[in-house]
């Protein structure tokens, strides 16, 4: 019936909604719920009777059939029961809690939606942090690195994980491998550093100009490491010193090995060419005197001479004390021209593998001249000489690997016997050989670098003999 609908609609306007007020502070949020105010029922019995009578009258006016007394009483009882249930619904809630009875508002309860992103438990009232799109207990917002709470206002992010700024710097800010300090940012705020092309070493750009020592062999820089200071101003790290060759006499066995290497390639050098180890100054003076000198790199370490000269060679291993060469024993050596080649000069104090690669390079110059090759373009001659140096390093590294395997299976008694430097290489020395190969392969010099790459490609495609035959006939690589 229409009257019941009207009553319920009327009563619905007397129920006020529950309101929440959110006060935002620096460290907490306080939720306040307004007391639910409800209007008491204004309906009394007289008004109900009047409404029933009006409803019956409306039915009579519309021509509807009036029901009998018994059925009317039964219907009245049902209506009265429904009305009483409506009144029970309208009754105010218990006073011990100020909560709305309507479930749609329950999601506003802080304990139901303010969940800590760290421990996944309710935060409730009290201090909390709001960051990274979530809320946290102060003790649950922790650094990914040290697992300690982050209490600072500023922090760093990496892969959606928070870090203390200091922890982030320790983990991700590059440190200089030379001075061991964090590499500073440049004027633009960017971290700029230098990296060695072979060794896993990155360092501050300032070390290239601040006098930081660099090994003349492996090129690594260190601040606190000790170096041997050679008489000609070069510095040699102690690792490279272990396999260094310091005088002319000590280099003779290596020279014979290079000659055997060439003989194995059917490129035997018939003439006995003097080999002299010299200081940098003596080498530079020899270059000035050499009339047929070819293009040289900025740091020349070897030379094949064709002119008569008087050379100051290192005749005996120098005396070393306090990481300095105390006495350098030298003597004069007169070169007499008997053929196109008078001597091969190499800097003293370099590791065996570097000395050998220089020797292999200069031996190729000698071989070309002794075999009557015409004057070649520097790119072709230096390129093919670099190919032979690279080939010798390859053979030495492969031989060192085989030697290491044989040594591992040898008896302890044989290991006590004295041995030459060849075959008894440390892991660093084997790595050093790879570095010298890398230097040859990646040189940016248009003569030595491009020349090697073109010559090596020709040898790999046509073999060494056919490449040399083509050079003799045409003066260029096939």
C-alpha positions as CSV (number, residue, x, y, z in Angstrom):
1,X,0.0,0.0,0.0
2,X,1.1,3.5,-0.7
3,X,1.1,4.9,2.8
4,X,3.8,2.5,4.0
5,X,6.0,3.7,1.3
6,X,5.5,7.3,2.2
7,X,6.3,6.6,5.8
8,X,9.6,4.9,5.1
9,X,10.6,7.6,2.7
10,X,9.8,10.2,5.3
11,X,11.8,8.6,8.0
12,X,14.8,8.1,5.8
13,X,15.4,11.8,5.7
14,X,15.8,11.9,9.5
15,X,19.0,9.7,9.5
16,X,22.2,11.8,9.3
17,X,25.3,10.2,7.7
18,X,28.5,9.5,9.7
19,X,31.3,11.9,8.9
20,X,35.1,11.4,9.1
21,X,37.6,14.3,9.4
22,X,41.2,13.8,8.5
23,X,43.8,16.1,10.1
24,X,47.2,15.7,8.5
25,X,50.2,16.2,10.7
26,X,53.9,15.7,10.1
27,X,54.0,12.2,11.6
28,X,50.4,11.1,12.1
29,X,46.8,11.2,10.9
30,X,43.9,11.5,13.4
31,X,40.6,10.2,12.3
32,X,37.5,11.6,14.1
33,X,34.0,10.1,13.6
34,X,30.9,12.3,14.2
35,X,28.3,11.0,16.5
36,X,25.3,9.6,14.6
37,X,22.3,11.7,15.2
38,X,19.0,10.2,14.5
39,X,15.5,11.8,14.6
40,X,12.9,10.0,16.9
41,X,9.7,8.8,15.4
42,X,7.0,11.5,15.1
43,X,4.3,8.9,14.3
44,X,1.7,8.2,17.0
45,X,-1.3,5.9,16.9
46,X,-3.7,8.6,15.9
47,X,-1.6,9.5,12.8
48,X,-1.4,5.8,11.9
49,X,-5.2,5.4,12.1
50,X,-5.6,8.5,10.1
51,X,-3.3,7.2,7.4
52,X,-5.2,3.9,7.3
53,X,-8.5,5.6,6.9
54,X,-7.2,7.8,4.1
55,X,-5.8,4.8,2.3
56,X,-9.2,3.0,2.5
57,X,-11.0,6.2,1.3
58,X,-8.6,6.4,-1.7
59,X,-9.4,2.8,-2.6
60,X,-13.1,3.5,-2.4
61,X,-12.8,6.6,-4.6
62,X,-11.0,4.5,-7.2
63,X,-13.7,1.9,-7.2
64,X,-11.5,-0.8,-5.6
65,X,-13.2,-3.6,-3.6
66,X,-13.3,-3.2,0.2
67,X,-12.1,-6.4,1.9
68,X,-14.1,-8.0,4.7
69,X,-13.5,-7.5,8.4
70,X,-11.6,-10.7,9.1
71,X,-9.2,-10.3,6.3
72,X,-8.9,-6.6,7.1
73,X,-7.9,-7.5,10.7
74,X,-5.3,-10.0,9.5
75,X,-3.8,-7.4,7.1
76,X,-3.8,-4.8,9.8
77,X,-1.8,-7.1,12.1
78,X,0.8,-7.7,9.3
79,X,1.1,-4.0,8.7
80,X,1.5,-3.3,12.4
81,X,4.2,-5.9,12.6
82,X,6.1,-4.4,9.6
83,X,5.7,-1.0,11.1
84,X,7.1,-2.1,14.5
85,X,10.1,-3.6,12.7
86,X,10.6,-0.2,11.0
87,X,10.6,1.5,14.4
88,X,13.2,-1.0,15.6
89,X,15.3,-0.1,12.7
90,X,14.9,3.6,13.5
91,X,16.0,3.1,17.1
92,X,19.4,4.8,18.0
93,X,22.5,2.6,18.3
94,X,24.0,1.6,21.6
95,X,26.0,4.4,23.3
96,X,29.2,2.4,24.0
97,X,30.5,3.0,20.5
98,X,30.0,5.8,18.0
99,X,29.9,3.8,14.8
100,X,27.4,3.8,11.9
101,X,25.3,0.7,11.5
102,X,25.7,1.1,7.7
103,X,28.4,-1.1,6.4
104,X,29.2,1.1,3.4
105,X,31.1,3.4,5.7
106,X,33.2,0.8,7.4
107,X,36.0,1.1,4.8
108,X,36.8,4.5,6.2
109,X,38.1,2.9,9.4
110,X,41.9,3.5,9.4
111,X,42.6,0.1,10.8
112,X,40.9,-1.5,7.8
113,X,42.9,0.2,5.0
114,X,46.1,1.7,6.5
115,X,48.3,-1.4,6.1
116,X,52.1,-1.2,6.5
117,X,53.8,-2.1,3.2
118,X,56.7,-3.6,5.1
119,X,55.2,-6.0,7.7
120,X,51.7,-6.1,6.1
121,X,50.0,-5.5,9.5
122,X,47.6,-2.7,10.5
123,X,49.2,0.6,11.4
124,X,46.2,2.1,13.4
125,X,46.7,5.3,15.3
126,X,50.2,6.8,15.7
127,X,53.3,7.7,13.7
128,X,53.8,6.4,10.2
129,X,55.6,7.2,7.0
130,X,54.0,7.8,3.6
131,X,56.3,7.3,0.7
132,X,56.7,5.3,-2.5
133,X,52.9,5.2,-2.9
134,X,52.4,3.3,0.4
135,X,52.4,3.7,4.2
136,X,54.9,2.2,6.6
137,X,55.7,1.8,10.2
138,X,58.8,3.9,10.8
139,X,60.8,0.8,11.7
140,X,59.6,-1.1,8.6
141,X,60.9,1.4,6.0
142,X,64.4,-0.1,5.8
143,X,67.5,0.3,3.6
144,X,67.9,-2.5,1.0
145,X,71.7,-2.7,1.7
146,X,72.1,-2.5,5.5
147,X,68.6,-3.5,6.5
148,X,68.4,-0.6,9.0
149,X,65.5,1.8,9.2
150,X,65.7,5.0,7.1
151,X,65.1,8.0,9.3
152,X,66.6,10.7,7.0
153,X,64.3,12.9,5.0
154,X,66.2,12.1,1.8
155,X,67.0,8.6,0.5
156,X,68.0,6.9,-2.7
157,X,66.1,4.5,-4.9
158,X,67.4,1.7,-7.1
159,X,65.2,-1.0,-8.8
160,X,62.2,0.2,-6.6
161,X,64.2,-0.4,-3.4
162,X,65.1,2.3,-0.9
163,X,68.6,2.9,0.3
164,X,70.4,5.2,2.7
165,X,72.2,7.8,0.6
166,X,75.5,6.6,2.1
167,X,74.7,2.9,1.4
168,X,73.7,3.7,-2.1
169,X,76.9,5.5,-2.7
170,X,79.0,2.7,-1.3
171,X,77.2,0.2,-3.5
172,X,76.7,2.0,-6.8
173,X,78.9,5.1,-6.8
174,X,82.1,4.2,-8.6
175,X,85.4,4.2,-6.6
176,X,88.7,5.1,-8.1
177,X,90.9,2.0,-8.4
178,X,94.0,4.2,-8.0
179,X,93.3,6.4,-5.0
180,X,90.4,4.2,-3.6
181,X,88.2,7.3,-3.1
182,X,84.8,8.0,-4.7
183,X,85.2,9.4,-8.2
184,X,84.0,13.0,-7.9
185,X,81.3,14.5,-10.2
186,X,82.3,17.0,-12.8
187,X,81.0,20.6,-13.1
188,X,77.9,19.3,-14.8
189,X,77.0,17.0,-11.9
190,X,78.0,13.8,-13.9
191,X,80.4,11.2,-12.7
192,X,83.3,11.1,-15.2
193,X,86.1,8.6,-15.0
194,X,88.7,6.9,-17.1
195,X,88.9,3.2,-17.8
196,X,91.8,1.1,-18.8
197,X,91.1,-0.6,-22.2
198,X,92.3,-4.0,-20.9
199,X,92.7,-4.1,-17.1
200,X,89.5,-3.8,-15.0
201,X,90.7,-0.4,-13.7
202,X,88.7,2.8,-13.6
203,X,90.2,6.0,-12.1
204,X,89.7,9.7,-11.6
205,X,90.6,11.8,-14.7
206,X,93.0,13.9,-12.6
207,X,95.4,11.0,-12.2
208,X,96.4,11.3,-15.9
209,X,98.0,14.7,-15.1
210,X,98.8,14.7,-11.4
211,X,102.0,12.6,-11.6
212,X,100.4,9.4,-10.5
213,X,102.9,6.6,-11.3
214,X,102.2,4.3,-14.2
215,X,104.0,1.1,-15.1
216,X,106.0,1.4,-18.3
217,X,105.1,-2.2,-19.1
218,X,101.5,-3.1,-18.1
219,X,100.4,0.6,-17.9
220,X,98.5,0.1,-14.7
221,X,98.5,3.0,-12.2
222,X,98.6,2.7,-8.4
223,X,99.0,5.3,-5.7
224,X,100.3,3.2,-2.8
225,X,102.0,0.5,-4.8
226,X,105.8,0.4,-5.0
227,X,107.6,0.8,-8.3
228,X,111.2,0.2,-9.4
229,X,112.5,3.6,-10.6
230,X,114.8,2.9,-13.6
231,X,117.7,5.2,-14.4
232,X,116.0,6.6,-17.6
233,X,112.9,7.8,-15.7
234,X,110.6,4.8,-16.3
235,X,108.7,3.1,-13.5
236,X,108.3,-0.7,-13.4
237,X,105.7,-2.3,-11.1
238,X,106.9,-5.2,-8.9
239,X,104.7,-7.7,-10.8
240,X,106.3,-6.8,-14.1
241,X,109.7,-6.8,-12.4
242,X,109.4,-10.5,-11.6
243,X,109.9,-11.5,-15.2
244,X,112.0,-8.5,-16.4
245,X,115.1,-8.8,-18.5
246,X,117.7,-6.3,-17.2
247,X,120.9,-6.7,-19.3
248,X,122.2,-7.8,-22.7
249,X,123.7,-11.1,-21.5
250,X,120.4,-12.1,-19.8
251,X,118.5,-11.6,-23.0
252,X,120.6,-13.9,-25.2
253,X,118.6,-17.1,-24.4
254,X,115.4,-15.3,-25.4
255,X,117.1,-14.1,-28.6
256,X,117.9,-17.7,-29.5
257,X,114.3,-18.7,-28.9
258,X,113.1,-16.0,-31.3
259,X,115.5,-17.3,-33.9
260,X,114.2,-20.8,-33.5
261,X,110.7,-19.4,-33.9
262,X,111.6,-17.9,-37.2
263,X,113.3,-21.0,-38.3
264,X,110.1,-22.9,-37.6
265,X,108.3,-20.7,-40.0
266,X,111.0,-21.4,-42.7
267,X,112.3,-17.9,-42.3
268,X,115.7,-18.5,-40.9
269,X,117.9,-15.5,-40.4
270,X,121.4,-16.6,-41.6
271,X,123.3,-13.7,-40.3
272,X,124.3,-13.3,-36.7
273,X,122.9,-9.9,-35.7
274,X,124.0,-8.4,-32.5
275,X,121.3,-7.8,-29.9
276,X,121.8,-5.0,-27.3
277,X,119.7,-3.9,-24.4
278,X,119.9,-0.2,-23.9
279,X,118.5,2.7,-21.9
280,X,115.9,5.0,-23.4
281,X,118.4,7.8,-24.1
282,X,120.7,5.5,-26.0
283,X,117.8,4.2,-28.1
284,X,116.6,7.8,-28.9
285,X,120.1,8.7,-30.0
286,X,120.3,5.7,-32.2
287,X,117.1,6.6,-33.9
288,X,118.4,10.1,-34.7
289,X,121.5,8.5,-36.2
290,X,119.6,6.0,-38.2
291,X,119.2,7.3,-41.7
292,X,116.7,4.6,-42.8
293,X,114.4,4.8,-39.8
294,X,110.8,4.2,-40.3
295,X,107.8,5.8,-38.6
296,X,107.9,5.2,-34.9
297,X,105.4,5.2,-32.1
298,X,105.6,7.9,-29.4
299,X,107.4,5.4,-27.0
300,X,109.9,3.5,-29.1
301,X,111.1,0.3,-27.4
302,X,113.1,-1.4,-30.1
303,X,115.0,-0.6,-33.2
304,X,116.6,-2.5,-36.2
305,X,119.8,-0.6,-37.2
306,X,121.4,-0.5,-40.6
307,X,124.1,2.1,-40.0
308,X,127.5,1.9,-38.2
309,X,127.2,3.4,-34.8
310,X,128.7,3.3,-31.3
311,X,126.0,2.1,-28.9
312,X,126.0,2.3,-25.1
313,X,124.5,-1.0,-24.0
314,X,123.6,-2.4,-20.5
315,X,126.2,-5.0,-20.0
316,X,125.3,-6.4,-16.6
317,X,122.2,-6.6,-14.4
318,X,122.0,-3.4,-12.4
319,X,122.2,-3.4,-8.6
320,X,118.9,-2.6,-7.1
321,X,118.2,-1.1,-3.6
322,X,115.3,0.8,-2.0
323,X,113.2,0.4,-5.2
324,X,115.9,2.2,-7.2
325,X,118.6,1.2,-9.6
326,X,121.8,2.0,-7.7
327,X,124.4,1.1,-10.3
328,X,123.8,0.6,-14.0
329,X,126.7,-1.2,-15.7
330,X,127.1,-0.1,-19.3
331,X,129.8,-0.3,-22.0
332,X,130.4,1.0,-25.5
333,X,129.7,-1.3,-28.5
334,X,130.8,-0.4,-32.0
335,X,128.6,-1.6,-34.8
336,X,130.3,-2.5,-38.0
337,X,128.3,-2.6,-41.2
338,X,128.6,-6.0,-42.9
339,X,125.1,-6.2,-44.4
340,X,121.8,-4.3,-44.4
341,X,121.5,-4.9,-40.6
342,X,124.0,-3.9,-38.0
343,X,122.2,-4.6,-34.7
344,X,118.9,-4.9,-32.9
345,X,118.3,-2.6,-29.9
346,X,115.7,-3.2,-27.2
347,X,114.9,-1.3,-24.0
348,X,116.2,-3.0,-20.9
349,X,114.0,-3.8,-17.9
350,X,110.9,-4.9,-19.7
351,X,109.1,-8.3,-18.9
352,X,110.2,-11.3,-20.9
353,X,107.0,-11.5,-23.0
354,X,107.2,-7.8,-24.0
355,X,110.9,-8.0,-24.7
356,X,110.3,-11.1,-26.8
357,X,107.5,-9.5,-28.8
358,X,109.7,-6.4,-29.5
359,X,112.5,-8.8,-30.6
360,X,110.1,-10.7,-32.9
361,X,109.0,-7.4,-34.5
362,X,112.6,-6.1,-35.0
363,X,113.7,-9.5,-36.3
364,X,111.1,-9.2,-39.1
365,X,112.6,-5.9,-40.1
366,X,116.0,-7.6,-40.3
367,X,114.6,-10.5,-42.3
368,X,113.0,-8.3,-44.9
369,X,116.2,-6.3,-45.4
370,X,118.4,-9.4,-45.5
371,X,116.1,-11.1,-48.0
372,X,116.3,-8.1,-50.4
373,X,112.7,-6.8,-50.1
374,X,112.3,-3.4,-51.7
375,X,111.7,-0.3,-49.6
376,X,108.2,-0.7,-48.4
377,X,105.5,1.7,-47.3
378,X,105.7,2.0,-43.5
379,X,102.2,0.7,-43.1
380,X,103.0,-2.5,-44.9
381,X,106.4,-3.1,-43.3
382,X,105.4,-2.2,-39.7
383,X,102.1,-4.1,-40.2
384,X,103.8,-7.4,-41.2
385,X,106.3,-7.0,-38.4
386,X,103.5,-6.6,-35.9
387,X,101.9,-9.7,-37.3
388,X,105.1,-11.7,-36.5
389,X,105.2,-10.2,-32.9
390,X,101.5,-11.2,-32.4
391,X,102.2,-14.7,-33.7
392,X,105.1,-15.2,-31.3
393,X,103.0,-14.0,-28.3
394,X,100.3,-16.5,-29.4
395,X,102.8,-19.4,-29.5
396,X,104.2,-18.4,-26.0
397,X,100.8,-18.2,-24.4
398,X,99.8,-21.5,-25.8
399,X,103.2,-23.0,-24.7
400,X,102.7,-21.6,-21.2
401,X,99.3,-23.3,-20.9
402,X,100.9,-26.6,-21.9
403,X,103.8,-26.1,-19.5
404,X,101.4,-25.3,-16.7
405,X,99.6,-28.6,-17.3
406,X,102.9,-30.5,-17.4
407,X,104.1,-28.8,-14.2
408,X,100.9,-29.8,-12.4
409,X,101.6,-33.5,-13.1
410,X,105.3,-33.4,-12.4
411,X,106.9,-34.9,-9.3
412,X,107.8,-32.8,-6.3
413,X,111.5,-33.7,-6.7
414,X,111.7,-32.2,-10.2
415,X,110.0,-29.0,-9.0
416,X,113.0,-28.3,-6.8
417,X,115.4,-28.2,-9.8
418,X,116.4,-24.7,-11.1
419,X,114.7,-23.6,-14.3
420,X,114.7,-20.7,-16.8
421,X,112.0,-18.1,-16.8
422,X,110.3,-19.7,-19.7
423,X,107.5,-22.0,-18.8
424,X,107.4,-20.9,-15.1
425,X,104.9,-18.1,-15.6
426,X,102.6,-16.8,-13.0
427,X,98.9,-16.1,-13.7
428,X,99.8,-12.4,-14.0
429,X,102.5,-13.0,-16.6
430,X,100.0,-15.0,-18.7
431,X,97.6,-12.2,-18.4
432,X,100.3,-9.8,-19.3
433,X,100.9,-11.7,-22.5
434,X,97.2,-11.3,-23.4
435,X,97.6,-7.6,-22.7
436,X,100.5,-7.2,-25.1
437,X,98.4,-9.0,-27.8
438,X,95.5,-6.7,-27.0
439,X,97.8,-3.6,-27.5
440,X,98.8,-4.8,-31.0
441,X,95.2,-5.7,-32.0
442,X,93.6,-2.4,-30.8
443,X,96.4,0.1,-31.6
444,X,94.9,3.3,-33.1
445,X,98.0,4.1,-35.1
446,X,97.4,4.2,-38.8
447,X,100.8,2.6,-39.4
448,X,101.1,0.0,-36.6
449,X,97.4,-0.6,-35.9
450,X,95.8,-0.4,-39.3
451,X,98.9,-2.1,-40.8
452,X,98.6,-5.0,-38.4
453,X,94.9,-5.5,-39.0
454,X,95.4,-5.5,-42.8
455,X,98.4,-7.8,-42.6
456,X,96.8,-10.2,-40.2
457,X,93.7,-10.5,-42.4
458,X,95.9,-11.3,-45.4
459,X,97.9,-13.9,-43.5
460,X,94.7,-15.6,-42.2
461,X,93.2,-15.7,-45.7
462,X,96.3,-16.6,-47.8
463,X,98.9,-17.8,-45.2
464,X,102.2,-16.1,-44.3
465,X,104.3,-17.3,-47.3
466,X,101.9,-16.2,-50.0
467,X,101.4,-12.9,-48.2
468,X,105.2,-12.3,-48.1
469,X,105.5,-13.3,-51.8
470,X,102.8,-10.8,-52.7
471,X,104.5,-8.0,-50.7
472,X,107.8,-8.7,-52.5
473,X,106.2,-8.4,-55.9
474,X,103.7,-5.6,-55.3
475,X,104.8,-3.8,-52.1
476,X,101.4,-4.1,-50.6
477,X,99.1,-6.7,-48.9
478,X,97.1,-9.1,-51.1
